[in-house]
Amino acid sequence: MGRLIAAAVALVTVALLFGATPAAAQDSDVPLTVTVTLDGQDITDRTVRLDPAKAAEVSVTAVNRGKSVQKVRLVRLSGIALALTFFAYDTTLPFEVQPGSRVTRTFPLDVRDLEGQAIGLLPTSVELLSEDREVLGSAETVADVRGTVWSVYGVFGLVMLLLTAAIWATVLIALARHKLSPNRIRRALRFLPAGIGTGIVAVVSLSVLRLVPPDPLIEIPIVVGASAIAMVLGFLTPHPVAPASDGDLTVALPPAVDPGAVTQGVTDHYTQPNTKRWPG
């Protein structure tokens, strides 16, 4: 059970460390410069509120600075945390952007399903996609999603909390029972999954509480730092004391008594000559 939990935490960490890099490389090759407004306000460098109770009006402006026509097919709004996509909305909005020109399109965005998908602060992108789902341009922001704790993102955080608590319990019980490896490096690695889980729970908690969004520049140091602290704790744990085996138990017994010697002693006592002198 402990290995299964550790494997689940490790998979999330691998996705966190390696899943966010392709997007950064992709942004440098997009042919369109995109500006997005939500309800008349530019989303760049600000936190926008997404309320499932009401529709939002999105306006997308695309500028083509290249030498070829760019054909847009879809506009995608998606929220990502820990390299995982927790919500995505695709709107079919075909238009063309000629070289050196600017095109603006406005459309309503129905986010009623968002209540069951996410909660808190999440990095959000608005992408223009071609017919082949190739990203032609994008704009980044942070969305304040007014969902519920029982949304997909909220349940993900609760599950990670339970898994992390189970990992810590398993490790600490093994420590109390002196079941950990006598090798310090192995003890440190035994604590590693607990540290990873703690870091992920911290990232999700800060996001749900609307304190810090789970941006890769923030979430990766938190997870790595928590993992390092857990490994140091495992390395510094006391050396396990091996319990005594049954073969090592010795009981001090009194020396054996020879029945023959006892009988001979009693006989000698009663047969020895009587030297007592009677008065004359």
N, C-alpha and C positions, 0 to 999 in steps of 0.2 A: 504493500500500500504506500509506504514512504517513497519507494522508488517511482511509483506512478505519479505521485504528487510532484515530486522533484522534476520529473520529465515534463509535466505540463507547464510548470513554471519556467523551465529552461526553454521550451518552445516559444513562449511569449517573449522571453528575453531575446532570443535569436531574431524574432520578427521585429522587435524594437530596434536592435542594433543595426540590422541590415535592410530592413524594409523601407526606411526613410531616405536612403541615399539615392535611389533612382529618380525620385521626384525633383531633387535639387539639380541633378544633371539635366533633367528634361527641360527645366525652366530656361536654361541658357540657349536652347535651340528653337524656341517657339517663334513663329514668323509674325505673330500679331501682338501688339501692345494693347492690353485690355484694362479698361476702367469700369468699375461697377458701383452703382448707387442702389441703396436699399431704402425705399420710402423717401427718396429725394436726398439722402445723405450718402456721401462717399464712404465706402467701407474700408478704404486703405488706412492703415495705422490706427484703427480704432476698433472697439468692441461693439458688435451689432447684436441687437436682441431679436431672437427668433421665438415668437410666441405661437404655439399651436392653435390658440383660440382665434387667430385672425390671419388672413392672407396678407402676404407682403408683395409690394410692387418692386420688381427688379428692373433696372435699366442697365444695359450692357453697351459700352462703346468700344469698338475695335478699330485700331489704326494699323494699316498695312504699310510698313516701311520697306517692304521687299520689292521684288521686280516681277512677281507672279501673282495671279489672282488666287485668293484664298476663299474656299467654299466651306462655310460653316453649316453643320447639320444639327447639332445638339448643343444645349447649354446645360452643364452639369453642376449642381451644388452638392458638395460632399463634406462631411466632417470626419476627421481622422484623429485618433489618439493611440499612442503606443504602436504605431505602424498598422493599426487596424481601422477599417472604415466602419463607422457606426451608423451613419445615415448618408443617403445619396438620393438626389432628385434629378431626373433627366427631363428636360423640356425640349420638344422638337421645335426648332426655330430656324429654318433654313434661310440663309442669305449669303451674298457674296461681297467680298471686300476687294476692290480694285487696287492696284499698286498706287501708293501715295495718297490714298483716300481714307475717309473716316465714315463709319457706319454705326448708328445707334439704334438699338431695338429695346422695347419695353414690353414686359409681360407680367401677369400676376403669378405668384408662386403660392400654391396651397400646401401648407406644412402641417395639416391637422394630424397626420400620422407621426409627427415628430415627438409627440408626448410619450409614445411607447418606445422610442428609439434612443434618446439621449437626454442628458441633464448636465447642467453646469457649463463651464467654459471649454470649448473645443476649437482647435485650429480648423478653419473652414476655407475651402477654395471654390472659386467659380471658374469653370473651365469651358472653353469653346472647343468642341470636338468636330472632326471631319466625318465624312461618311464611313471611313474605316476606323473610327474611334481614336484617331490620332489627335493629340492635344495641339491646337493651333495657338492658344494663348490662355493665360489664366491670371486671376487676381486672388490675393491671399488676405484673410482677415481672421478675427477671433469671434466666434458666435457664442452668445450667452443664451443657451437653449433652456427654455422654461418647461422641461419635461418633468417626469416623476422619478422617484428613486427606483421604482419597479420597471424602468425602461431597460433596454438591452445594455446600455452603458452602466446604469446603476446596478443591475444584477451582476454584470461582469465584475464590478468592484466588490460586491458582497461575496461572490464566489472566491475571488482571489484572497479576500480577508479570511475566509474559512480555511482555504487551503494552506495559507501561510501560518495560521494558528495551529493547524494539524502538524505541519512540518516542525514548528518550534516545539510543540509538545513531544513529538517523537524524539527529537534530538535531546531535549532536556531530560526525558525519562531515561534514555540511554546513558546520558551523563551521570544521573543519579544512581543507576544500577551498575556503573563501571563497565559498560558494554562498548564504549568507544575504543577506537584503535589506539594502541600505545604510541603510534607514530603521529607527531604533531601536524605534519602536512596533511595526513589523511583526516585528522580531526578538523582541521580548518576547512577542507573540502566538504566534510559532512555538514558544516554550518552554512556553506555557500547557498544552497537553494532557499534556506530560510531568509538570508539576506536579500536575495533577488526578489522573493515574494514581498518582503517588507518594503523594498523600494517601489515596486509596482503599486502596492496598496497606498503608499504615500502620494504617488503621482495622481492616482485616481481620486483620492480624498481631497487633495488640493484643488483639483478640477471641479469636483462636485460641489465643494464649498465655495466655489467661485473666487478663489484666492489667486491661483496661478494656473494658466492654461498648460496642457501637456505638450509643450513645444519640444522638439528633439534636443535643442540646446539646454533644456531644463531637465527633461525626464531622464536622459542618459546619465548625466552626472549624479542625479538622485539614486538611480538604480545601482550604478557602479559604486557610489559611496556607501550605500547600505550593504552591498555585497562585501566590500572591503572590511567594513566594521565587523560584520558577522564572521568573516574568516579570521580576523585578528582575535575575536573572542574565542573561536574554536581553537586557535593555535595556543592561546594562553590558558586553556582549561587544564586543571591538574591531571597528572598522569594517572590513568585508571589503575586501581589496586586489584590484583587478581584474587578472587575468593579462594580460601583454602579448600583443597580437595579432600575426599574421604580418606585417601591413603596417608594424608599428612597428619591426621588426628591421632595423637598418642595419649594414653591415659596411664598415669603412674599408679601401679598396683603394688601392694605390700609384698614382701618376699614370700615365696611359697613355704609352707610349714610341712615338715616331714612327720607324718603320723607315727612312724616307728620311733623317731627321736622323742616325741612326747610320751609315748608309752614307756620307753626306757627310763625317762626322767622320773616318772611317777613311781616306777618299781624301785629305783635306787633310793627314792625318798623314804619309802616304807621298810626297806630291808637293811638300811644302814645300821650299824651297831649303836645301841643305846648307851651313851656315856654318862648318863645322869647318875650321880652318887646319892644313895639313900642315907639318911642319918643312922648311925649305929645305935 
